[in-house]
């Protein structure tokens, strides 16, 4: 470029390329070289002095940007008929941007003056414009109902699927949203509550067939009693919140903190940064910062928000939706660490030595501003030598130092030896219609492990600080396996040809040695699954019993207060113990810690079951179109009524009824977790490879029925495949009495198996 760009051109570049705002990036964009760079520096200084730019470290950022979730006020249609809005919390120095509403057919009608919460993005047109999608109207919180629509002469009625909600709802003819008789619908209350007659509703979403995939998660939510409708007073409290200021906080806005999350994350509650330690006494060491959203500032003890958050206990995640612990105004806005927006936080500074050992740490209550919202894949790609426009400017200052600290933490983890299970996680991906498009393995990247290690480190620091300050808190407890479960794991290991030593204090290192021995063998997944099943379930407690799986003496959840109430308790404890304000742990909160721990441990399990049931139903719907197909898998469970098989391709669990295993009687050996054929002596046990035929898949229940075709490569004769359960299955496995000859034969073979340990290596 032969001439210097104008100020307007520079501002336009910075607005369009928010991650390429260093002086060298701007110079490169406009072809400025040599002495002309001095003139560019002068222009940038002038723009900064005029308030058009803010300098952060060595980059210039446009202050006139809206956060991705904003409170707007509807202005009405413009001259072209487009509905427009204005931001209610504009902090920029320039003119307010023009916002165009992108309404969907299911959105309610919006009028001039309505206040809404919306998700905004930069518009494609010229000028300072944004496009906005409605999240909800502020100040309105209509009651919602999920049910089956029954068409009538003048509209119809909704029969709620929730057993605890027996009242039907009437729907006017102009409020049916085109729903058909028998469809599952989502509706909201229409108008004030009637004194007499049925309450009135307006259908806002048609979900089609109640057994269809799109309805699956909603059914699970209602079936398990997960609250998905915020009370009016909770919404009112959230809507009244204003962004936290700097008063009483450390100004951390100059720190290049970044968030690293899944690409589709709706909220960002943790940010991090690392750099080399300049202390000469700690050569090769690292300083790591982890900043967490200060939810406690907004959710005060004994408020409606607090009561609702405790009631929910945690957020619940499904393939097509999230049921949040906090309303959108907080979870998606004020408590979310969006890029380029000042946000309240509680941060911990941790000093590590060259080997990844934590030397010291301290907590601060601050105000931060994320320099970038990154996802795992782009961070990993940057480290692998393929940075994009967003990550390239951050490599030296942010990403490389984080990975240097991670390398040290990895060495420390190797010495600590936390349980190292390798269980591939499958992700159900839906298409726009809510139907299962694919079932894929979640790729595990170093970027995932980096964030996990930093979060574990911060959680340990929180627990240690509160213990040192003698403050009440909630620990995350994971007790060691019971003797019975260890014995069962030991038997599985021996049958597969491996060894788990007996007569010593169990450590995670012993289990890791077993997992390592099974790695890359046919028994790899079997040993991993069996080890997982031997574990106790983690829970919350005011008493510290340690965390066996992580091999840590003290552990508390601190890093996810947007989605876990336990973390909010820990934040309040940190506030109280540091004397940071009056929004810490209250006397009533301390007194009820035992009850809170029990309650939120229960809500966590409730969410896990609902999420698992939802995945089962989605997988059954996916497989229902492939009846008769053949699949490979592995036996994952044995019961007296049949065999459970985990299918390789989808990870779905299916049942092989005992009636389909052949016409002989099968003896169920609970101790050895096996079935033995009375005539053939065929032994069926956990871990065996199978080929199965898909007989049935029921999306409504999530049930999948299979038939074994081959067992460890050998053909299996089939019993009856229909017409109901056999006599043995009806009676419950071995309650049926086989002929005496068969019983004697089975007993001899069973005794022979018990005398000789069957060892098998692949």
C-alpha positions in Angstrom: 0.0 0.0 0.0 1.5 3.3 -1.1 -0.2 5.6 1.5 -1.1 5.4 5.2 -4.6 4.1 6.0 -7.1 6.6 7.4 -8.2 6.3 11.0 -11.6 5.0 9.9 -9.9 2.2 7.9 -7.7 1.2 10.9 -10.8 1.1 13.1 -12.7 -1.0 10.6 -9.8 -3.5 10.4 -9.6 -3.8 14.2 -13.4 -4.3 14.4 -13.3 -7.0 11.6 -10.2 -8.7 13.0 -10.4 -8.6 16.8 -7.6 -11.1 17.2 -5.1 -9.5 14.8 -4.7 -6.1 16.6 -1.0 -5.9 17.3 0.8 -3.1 15.6 2.7 -5.6 13.4 -0.6 -7.2 12.3 -2.1 -3.8 11.3 1.1 -2.9 9.5 1.1 -6.1 7.6 -2.6 -5.7 6.6 -2.0 -2.3 5.1 1.5 -3.1 3.6 3.3 -0.6 5.9 7.0 -1.0 6.0 10.2 0.8 7.2 9.9 4.4 8.4 6.1 4.4 7.7 5.6 2.2 10.8 6.5 5.3 12.9 3.6 7.2 11.4 1.3 4.2 12.0 2.4 4.2 15.7 1.5 7.9 15.9 -2.0 7.3 14.4 -2.6 4.5 16.9 -1.6 6.7 19.7 -4.0 9.4 18.5 -6.9 6.9 18.3 -6.1 5.7 21.8 -6.0 9.3 23.1 -9.3 10.0 21.4 -10.9 7.0 23.1 -11.4 4.9 20.0 -9.0 2.2 21.1 -7.9 0.6 24.3 -4.4 -0.7 24.6 -4.1 -4.1 26.2 -0.5 -5.5 26.5 0.8 -5.0 22.9 -2.6 -5.1 21.1 -5.3 -2.6 20.4 -8.9 -3.5 21.1 -12.2 -1.9 20.0 -14.1 -0.9 23.2 -17.3 -0.5 21.2 -18.3 -4.1 21.1 -21.4 -5.7 22.5 -21.1 -8.9 24.6 -22.5 -12.0 22.9 -25.5 -12.0 25.3 -27.0 -8.6 25.9 -30.1 -6.9 27.3 -31.9 -5.0 24.6 -34.9 -2.8 24.2 -37.2 -3.1 21.2 -37.4 0.1 19.2 -39.9 -1.1 16.6 -39.6 -1.5 12.8 -37.4 0.8 10.7 -38.3 2.2 7.3 -37.6 -1.1 5.6 -39.9 -3.0 8.1 -37.0 -4.7 10.0 -37.6 -4.9 13.7 -34.7 -3.1 15.5 -33.5 -2.8 19.1 -30.9 -0.9 21.2 -28.6 -2.1 23.9 -29.5 -1.1 27.5 -25.9 -1.5 28.8 -23.8 0.2 26.1 -20.3 0.9 27.5 -18.6 2.1 24.4 -17.6 5.7 23.6 -19.0 5.6 20.1 -22.6 5.8 19.0 -24.9 3.0 19.9 -25.0 0.2 17.4 -28.1 -0.6 15.3 -29.4 -4.0 16.1 -31.7 -6.0 13.8 -33.9 -8.7 15.3 -33.8 -12.1 13.5 -37.1 -13.6 14.7 -38.1 -17.2 14.4 -41.6 -18.5 13.7 -41.9 -19.8 17.3 -40.9 -16.4 18.9 -43.6 -14.4 20.5 -44.6 -11.0 19.0 -42.4 -8.2 20.3 -43.6 -4.6 20.6 -41.9 -1.3 21.0 -40.5 -0.9 24.6 -40.2 -4.6 25.3 -37.0 -5.5 27.1 -35.4 -8.8 26.0 -32.4 -11.0 26.6 -30.8 -11.8 23.2 -27.8 -13.5 21.7 -26.0 -11.0 19.4 -23.5 -11.2 16.6 -21.8 -8.7 14.3 -23.9 -8.0 11.2 -22.6 -8.5 7.7 -23.7 -5.1 6.5 -21.8 -1.8 6.6 -21.6 0.3 9.8 -21.9 -0.7 13.4 -24.7 -3.2 13.2 -25.6 -6.4 14.9 -28.0 -9.3 14.4 -29.9 -10.6 17.5 -31.8 -13.7 18.3 -34.3 -13.7 21.1 -33.6 -15.8 24.2 -36.6 -14.5 26.1 -38.5 -11.4 27.1 -37.4 -9.8 30.4 -40.1 -9.3 33.0 -42.3 -12.1 31.6 -41.9 -15.7 32.8 -44.9 -17.7 31.7 -45.5 -21.1 33.2 -44.6 -23.9 30.8 -46.1 -27.3 30.2 -45.1 -30.3 28.2 -47.9 -32.7 27.1 -49.9 -34.4 24.4 -52.2 -32.2 22.3 -55.8 -33.5 21.8 -57.6 -31.6 19.1 -61.1 -30.4 19.8 -63.9 -28.5 18.0 -62.6 -25.1 19.2 -58.9 -25.6 19.7 -58.1 -28.4 22.0 -56.5 -29.5 25.2 -53.1 -30.5 26.5 -52.6 -33.6 28.6 -49.4 -33.0 30.6 -46.9 -35.9 30.6 -45.8 -35.0 34.1 -47.6 -37.4 36.5 -47.5 -34.7 39.2 -49.4 -32.2 37.0 -52.8 -33.8 36.5 -54.6 -30.6 35.4 -55.4 -30.4 31.7 -54.9 -27.1 29.8 -57.2 -25.6 27.2 -55.9 -24.2 24.0 -57.8 -21.7 21.9 -58.2 -22.3 18.1 -55.8 -19.4 17.3 -53.1 -20.7 19.8 -52.5 -24.3 18.5 -49.5 -23.3 16.4 -50.8 -25.8 13.9 -50.4 -28.8 16.2 -52.0 -32.1 15.2 -53.9 -34.5 17.4 -51.6 -36.8 19.4 -48.5 -34.6 19.0 -46.2 -33.8 21.9 -46.2 -30.1 22.4 -44.5 -27.5 24.5 -46.8 -24.7 25.7 -46.9 -21.7 27.9 -49.6 -20.1 30.0 -51.8 -17.7 28.0 -53.1 -14.8 30.0 -53.8 -14.6 33.7 -54.8 -17.6 35.7 -58.5 -18.3 35.5 -60.5 -18.5 38.6 -62.8 -21.1 37.1 -62.3 -23.7 34.4 -59.2 -25.1 32.9 -56.0 -22.9 32.7 -55.3 -21.5 29.2 -52.2 -22.3 27.2 -50.5 -21.2 24.0 -48.5 -23.8 22.1 -45.0 -22.5 21.3 -43.3 -25.6 20.0 -44.5 -28.8 18.2 -42.3 -31.8 19.0 -44.2 -34.3 16.9 -44.5 -37.9 17.8 -44.0 -38.4 21.6 -41.6 -41.3 20.7 -39.6 -39.2 18.2 -36.0 -38.2 19.0 -36.8 -34.5 19.4 -39.0 -35.3 22.4 -36.5 -37.5 24.2 -34.7 -35.1 26.4 -37.9 -33.2 27.4 -39.5 -36.5 28.5 -36.4 -37.4 30.5 -36.4 -33.9 32.2 -40.0 -34.3 33.3 -39.7 -38.0 34.1 -36.8 -37.4 36.5 -38.3 -34.3 38.0 -35.5 -31.9 36.9 -36.8 -28.3 37.3 -36.7 -26.6 33.9 -38.9 -23.6 34.6 -37.6 -20.7 36.7 -40.1 -19.1 39.1 -41.0 -15.4 38.4 -39.2 -14.1 41.5 -36.0 -15.8 40.4 -36.2 -14.3 36.9 -36.9 -10.9 38.4 -33.9 -11.1 40.6 -31.6 -12.1 37.7 -33.0 -9.4 35.4 -32.3 -6.7 38.0 -28.6 -7.6 38.2 -26.0 -5.1 36.9 -22.4 -5.9 36.0 -19.9 -5.8 38.9 -17.6 -2.9 39.2 -13.9 -2.6 40.2 -14.7 -1.5 43.8 -13.1 -3.9 46.3 -11.4 -5.9 43.5 -8.0 -6.4 42.0 -7.8 -4.9 38.5 -6.8 -7.9 36.4 -7.9 -6.6 33.0 -4.4 -6.3 31.7 -3.8 -10.0 32.1 -4.1 -12.0 28.8 -6.5 -14.5 30.3 -8.3 -16.8 27.8 -11.1 -19.2 28.0 -10.8 -22.6 26.3 -14.0 -24.6 25.9 -15.9 -26.8 23.5 -16.8 -25.0 20.2 -20.5 -25.0 21.1 -20.1 -23.9 24.7 -22.9 -21.5 25.9 -21.0 -20.2 28.9 -17.4 -19.7 29.9 -16.8 -19.9 33.7 -13.0 -20.4 33.7 -10.1 -18.6 32.2 -6.3 -19.2 32.4 -2.9 -17.8 31.7 0.6 -18.9 32.5 4.1 -17.4 32.2 7.7 -18.3 33.2 8.5 -17.6 36.8 11.1 -14.8 37.1 12.0 -15.7 40.6 15.8 -16.8 40.5 15.1 -19.2 43.3 12.7 -21.1 41.1 14.6 -21.7 37.9 12.5 -23.3 35.2 9.3 -22.7 37.2 5.9 -21.4 36.1 3.3 -19.0 37.3 -0.3 -20.2 36.5 -3.4 -18.1 36.9 -6.9 -19.6 36.9 -9.8 -17.2 37.1 -13.3 -18.3 37.8 -16.6 -16.4 37.3 -17.6 -14.7 40.6 -21.1 -16.1 40.8 -21.3 -15.4 44.5 -21.4 -11.7 43.8 -24.8 -12.2 42.1 -26.3 -15.2 43.9 -26.4 -14.1 47.5 -27.4 -16.4 50.4 -31.1 -16.8 51.2 -32.3 -15.0 48.0 -34.7 -16.5 45.5 -31.8 -17.1 43.1 -29.9 -19.0 45.8 -32.9 -21.1 46.8 -33.5 -22.1 43.2 -29.8 -22.8 42.5 -29.7 -25.1 45.6 -32.9 -26.8 44.5 -31.5 -27.6 41.1 -28.0 -28.5 42.5 -26.4 -28.4 39.1 -27.0 -27.9 35.4 -28.1 -30.9 33.3 -26.7 -31.5 29.8 -28.5 -33.2 26.9 -27.6 -33.6 23.2 -30.2 -31.0 22.2 -30.5 -28.7 25.2 -29.1 -27.6 28.6 -31.2 -27.2 31.8 -29.1 -24.5 33.6 -28.7 -24.0 37.3 -29.0 -20.2 36.8 -31.1 -18.1 34.5 -29.7 -16.9 31.2 -29.1 -13.4 32.4 -26.4 -14.9 34.7 -25.3 -18.2 33.1 -25.0 -16.8 29.6 -24.2 -13.2 30.3 -23.1 -11.6 33.6 -21.3 -14.7 34.9 -19.9 -15.8 31.6 -16.3 -14.7 30.9 -17.0 -13.4 27.4 -14.2 -12.1 25.2 -13.5 -8.4 25.6 -16.0 -7.8 28.4 -15.1 -6.9 32.0 -16.2 -9.7 34.3 -16.1 -10.3 38.1 -13.9 -13.3 39.1 -12.2 -15.1 41.9 -8.7 -16.0 40.7 -5.9 -18.1 42.1 -2.2 -17.5 41.4 -0.1 -20.7 41.6 3.6 -21.0 41.6 5.0 -24.3 40.2 8.6 -25.6 40.2 10.2 -27.0 37.0 8.8 -30.5 37.9 5.2 -29.3 38.2 5.0 -29.3 42.0 2.9 -26.5 43.5 5.1 -24.4 45.7 2.6 -21.7 46.8 -0.7 -20.1 45.8 -2.9 -17.2 46.7 -6.5 -16.2 45.9 -7.7 -12.8 44.8 -11.1 -11.3 44.0 -10.8 -9.4 40.8 -12.1 -7.9 37.6 -10.8 -9.6 34.5 -11.3 -9.2 30.7 -10.7 -12.3 28.5 -8.6 -11.5 25.5 -10.0 -14.5 23.5 -12.7 -17.2 23.7 -11.0 -20.2 22.2 -12.1 -23.8 21.6 -10.1 -27.0 22.2 -9.6 -27.9 18.5 -8.2 -24.5 17.4 -5.8 -24.4 20.4 -4.6 -27.9 19.7 -4.2 -27.1 16.0 -2.1 -24.0 16.9 0.2 -26.1 19.1 0.5 -28.6 16.2 1.7 -25.9 13.9 -1.5 -24.8 12.3 -2.6 -21.6 14.1 -5.6 -19.7 12.7 -6.2 -15.9 12.7 -7.3 -16.0 16.3 -4.6 -18.2 17.8 -1.6 -16.9 15.9 -1.2 -13.6 17.8 -1.6 -15.5 21.1 1.0 -18.2 20.5 4.0 -16.6 22.3 2.1 -14.7 25.0 -0.6 -17.3 26.0 -0.7 -20.7 24.3 3.0 -21.7 24.4 3.4 -20.8 28.1 0.3 -22.7 29.0 1.6 -25.8 27.3 5.0 -25.4 29.0 3.2 -25.4 32.4 1.1 -28.4 31.3 4.3 -30.4 30.4 5.5 -29.8 34.0 2.1 -30.8 35.5 2.1 -33.9 33.4 5.3 -35.0 35.0 3.8 -34.3 38.5 0.7 -36.3 37.5 2.9 -39.2 36.6 4.5 -39.2 40.0 1.1 -38.9 41.8 -0.5 -41.7 39.7 -4.2 -40.8 39.6 -6.4 -43.5 38.2 -5.8 -43.5 34.4 -8.9 -45.1 32.9 -9.2 -45.1 29.1 -12.9 -45.2 28.3 -13.7 -43.6 25.0 -16.6 -41.2 25.3 -19.3 -41.2 22.6 -21.1 -38.1 21.5 -24.6 -38.2 20.1 -24.9 -35.6 17.3 -28.3 -34.4 16.1 -29.4 -32.8 12.9 -31.7 -29.8 12.7 -34.8 -31.9 13.1 -33.5 -33.3 16.3 -32.8 -36.7 14.8 -29.6 -38.6 15.5 -27.2 -37.9 12.6 -24.2 -39.8 13.9 -22.6 -41.3 17.0 -18.9 -40.5 17.2 -16.1 -40.9 19.7 -15.1 -37.7 21.4 -11.5 -37.0 20.5 -9.3 -36.5 23.5 -6.7 -33.8 22.9 -3.9 -32.4 24.9 -5.9 -29.2 25.0 -8.6 -31.0 27.0 -6.0 -32.5 29.4 -4.3 -29.1 29.8 -7.6 -27.5 31.1 -8.4 -30.6 33.3 -4.9 -30.4 35.0 -5.3 -26.6 35.6 -8.8 -27.1 37.1 -7.6 -29.9 39.3 -4.7 -27.8 40.5 -7.1 -24.8 41.3 -9.5 -27.1 43.1 -6.7 -28.5 45.3 -5.6 -24.9 46.1 -9.1 -24.0 47.2 -9.4 -27.0 49.5 -5.9 -26.4 51.0 -6.6 -22.7 51.6 -9.9 -23.3 53.4 -8.4 -26.1 55.5 -5.6 -23.8 56.5 -8.1 -21.0 57.4 -10.2 -23.5 59.3 -13.2 -22.6 57.2 -16.2 -24.9 56.7 -16.6 -26.1 53.1 -17.8 -28.9 50.9 -15.2 -31.5 49.9 -15.5 -33.6 46.8 -15.0 -37.1 48.2 -14.2 -40.3 46.4 -13.6 -43.3 48.7 -11.5 -46.4 47.8 -13.3 -49.5 46.5 -15.0 -51.9 48.8 -13.4 -55.3 49.4 -16.2 -57.1 47.6 -15.8 -55.0 44.5 -12.0 -55.4 44.5 -12.4 -59.2 44.7 -14.8 -59.1 41.7 -12.2 -57.0 39.7 -9.5 -59.4 40.8 -11.4 -62.4 39.4 -12.1 -60.7 36.1 -8.4 -59.8 35.8 -7.3 -63.3 36.6 -9.8 -64.8 34.1 -8.3 -62.5 31.4 -4.7 -63.5 32.3 -3.7 -60.5 34.5 -2.9 -60.1 38.1 -4.1 -57.6 40.8 -2.0 -58.2 43.9 -3.8 -59.0 47.2 -2.9 -58.3 50.8 -1.7 -54.8 50.5 -3.0 -51.3 50.9 -4.6 -50.5 47.5 -3.3 -47.5 45.6 -4.2 -46.1 42.3 -0.8 -47.1 41.1 -1.7 -50.8 41.5 -4.8 -50.3 39.3 -2.8 -48.3 36.7 -0.4 -51.2 36.5 -3.3 -53.5 35.7 -4.7 -51.1 33.1 -1.3 -50.8 31.5 -0.8 -54.5 31.3 -4.2 -54.9 29.5 -3.4 -52.0 27.1 -3.7 -52.9 23.4 -4.9 -56.4 24.2 -8.4 -57.9 23.5 -9.1 -57.4 27.2 -8.3 -53.7 27.2 -11.9 -52.4 27.3 -13.0 -55.2 29.6 -10.4 -54.3 32.3 -11.2 -50.6 32.0 -14.9 -51.1 32.3 -14.5 -53.6 35.2 -12.1 -51.1 37.0 -14.6 -48.4 36.6 -17.4 -50.6 38.0 -15.3 -51.4 41.1 -15.1 -47.7 42.0 -17.3 -46.0 44.6 -19.4 -43.1 43.4 -18.0 -39.6 44.3 -20.1 -37.4 46.5 -20.0 -34.1 48.5 -19.4 -33.9 52.2 -18.4 -31.3 54.8 -15.9 -34.0 56.1 -12.7 -34.7 54.2 -12.3 -38.4 53.3 -9.9 -37.6 50.4 -10.2 -38.4 46.7 -9.0 -41.9 45.8 -9.4 -41.6 42.0 -7.3 -38.5 41.8 -4.9 -39.7 44.5 -5.4 -36.5 46.4 -5.7 -35.9 50.2 -7.9 -32.8 49.9 -10.1 -31.8 47.0 -13.0 -29.4 46.6 -14.9 -28.2 43.5 -14.2 -24.5 42.9 -14.0 -24.1 39.1 -17.6 -24.3 37.8 -19.9 -22.2 40.0 -22.2 -21.5 37.0 -23.2 -25.1 36.8 -22.5 -26.6 40.3 -23.9 -25.4 43.6 -21.0 -27.1 45.4 -18.6 -24.6 43.8 -20.7 -21.7 44.8 -20.4 -22.9 48.4 -16.6 -23.0 48.1 -16.6 -19.5 46.6 -18.6 -18.2 49.5 -16.2 -19.9 51.9 -13.2 -18.2 50.2 -15.0 -14.8 50.4 -15.7 -15.3 54.2 -12.3 -16.5 55.1 -10.5 -13.7 53.2 -12.9 -11.0 54.5 -13.8 -9.9 50.9 -17.4 -8.9 51.6 -20.8 -9.8 53.1 -21.7 -12.2 50.3 -19.8 -15.1 51.8 -20.9 -18.2 53.6 -23.7 -17.4 56.0 -24.2 -19.0 59.5 -27.4 -20.6 58.2 -25.4 -21.9 55.2 -22.8 -23.4 57.5 -25.4 -25.1 59.7 -27.0 -26.7 56.7 -23.8 -28.0 55.0 -24.6 -31.6 55.7 -28.1 -31.3 54.2 -26.8 -29.4 51.3 -24.1 -32.0 50.6 -26.7 -34.8 50.6 -29.1 -32.9 48.5 -26.7 -31.9 45.7 -25.1 -35.4 45.6 -28.6 -36.6 44.9 -29.3 -34.0 42.2 -26.0 -34.9 40.5 -27.1 -38.5 40.4 -30.5 -37.5 39.1 -28.9 -35.6 36.2 -26.6 -38.4 35.4 -29.5 -40.9 35.2 -31.6 -38.5 33.1 -28.7 -37.8 30.7 -27.9 -41.6 30.4 -31.6 -42.4 29.7 -31.7 -39.7 27.1 -28.7 -41.1 25.3 -30.1 -44.6 25.5 -33.4 -43.4 23.8 -31.5 -41.5 21.1 -29.4 -44.5 20.4 -32.4 -46.8 20.3 -34.1 -44.3 17.8 -30.9 -44.3 15.7 -30.7 -48.1 15.7 -34.5 -48.6 15.0 -33.8 -47.9 11.4 -31.2 -50.7 11.2 -33.2 -53.7 12.4 -31.8 -57.0 11.2 -28.3 -55.6 10.9 -25.2 -57.3 12.3 -22.8 -55.6 14.7 -19.7 -56.5 16.7 -19.5 -55.9 20.4 -18.3 -57.2 23.7 -20.3 -58.8 26.6 -20.5 -56.1 29.3 -22.8 -57.8 31.9 -24.3 -61.1 32.9 -27.7 -61.6 34.6 -29.9 -64.6 35.3 -32.3 -63.4 32.6 -29.8 -62.7 29.9 -26.6 -61.1 28.6 -25.7 -57.4 28.1 -23.6 -56.5 25.1 -22.0 -53.1 24.4 -21.9 -52.5 20.7 -18.6 -51.2 19.2 -20.0 -48.8 16.6 -22.4 -46.8 18.8 -21.6 -47.8 22.4 -25.2 -48.7 22.8 -26.0 -51.4 25.4 -28.4 -54.2 24.3 -29.9 -57.2 26.0 -29.7 -60.7 24.7 -32.6 -62.5 26.4 -31.7 -65.9 27.8 -34.4 -67.5 25.6 -32.4 -66.7 22.5 -29.2 -68.5 23.7 -30.4 -72.0 22.8 -32.8 -74.7 24.1 -30.5 -75.9 26.9 -30.7 -74.7 30.5 -28.1 -72.1 31.5 -26.8 -72.1 35.0 -26.2 -68.5 36.4 -23.0 -68.3 38.5 -23.2 -65.0 40.4 -19.7 -65.4 42.0 -18.0 -65.9 38.6 -20.4 -63.6 36.8 -21.0 -66.2 34.1 -23.6 -68.4 32.5 -22.9 -72.1 31.8 -24.9 -74.3 29.4 -26.1 -77.5 31.1 -25.7 -79.6 27.9 -22.9 -78.0 26.0 -20.9 -76.6 28.9 -20.6 -73.4 27.0 -19.4 -70.6 29.3 -20.6 -67.0 28.6 -18.8 -64.3 30.6 -17.9 -60.7 30.7 -15.4 -59.5 28.0 -16.1 -62.1 25.3 -16.2 -60.8 21.8 -19.5 -61.3 20.0 -21.3 -60.7 16.7 -24.9 -59.8 17.3 -28.1 -59.3 15.2 -30.3 -56.3 16.1 -33.8 -57.8 16.8 -35.6 -54.7 18.2 -35.0 -51.1 19.3 -37.6 -49.1 21.2 -37.0 -45.3 21.3 -39.7 -44.8 23.9 -37.9 -46.9 26.5 -34.4 -46.9 25.1 -34.4 -50.7 25.1 -32.4 -52.6 22.5 -32.8 -56.4 22.0 -30.0 -58.4 20.4 -29.3 -62.0 19.4 -25.8 -63.5 19.6 -24.6 -64.9 16.3 -21.0 -65.7 17.2 -19.2 -65.9 20.5 -15.4 -65.5 20.4 -15.6 -66.4 16.7 -17.7 -69.6 17.1 -21.3 -69.8 15.9 -24.0 -69.9 18.6 -27.2 -72.0 18.1 -30.3 -69.9 18.6 -33.3 -70.5 20.8 -36.8 -69.0 20.1 -36.6 -65.4 19.1 -40.2 -64.3 19.6 -43.5 -65.2 21.2 -42.6 -64.1 24.7 -40.1 -65.2 27.3 -39.3 -68.9 27.9 -40.2 -70.6 31.1 -36.7 -70.1 32.5 -36.7 -66.4 31.7 -40.2 -65.9 33.2 -39.2 -67.6 36.4 -36.0 -65.5 36.6 -33.0 -67.5 35.3 -32.0 -70.4 37.4 -35.2 -70.6 39.4 -36.4 -73.1 36.8 -35.4 -76.7 37.6 -33.5 -78.6 34.8 -33.5 -82.3 34.6 -31.4 -84.1 37.2 -28.9 -85.3 34.6 -28.3 -81.8 33.3 -27.9 -80.4 36.9 -25.3 -83.0 37.8 -23.4 -82.3 34.5 -23.5 -78.6 35.0 -22.3 -78.9 38.6 -19.3 -81.0 37.6 -18.3 -78.5 34.9 -18.8 -75.6 37.2 -16.6 -77.3 39.9 -14.0 -77.9 37.3 -13.9 -74.2 36.3 -13.6 -73.2 40.0 -10.6 -75.5 40.5 -8.7 -74.2 37.5 -8.4 -70.5 36.8 -9.1 -70.0 33.1 -6.3 -67.8 31.7 -6.4 -66.3 28.3 -4.3 -63.8 26.5 -4.9 -62.3 23.0 
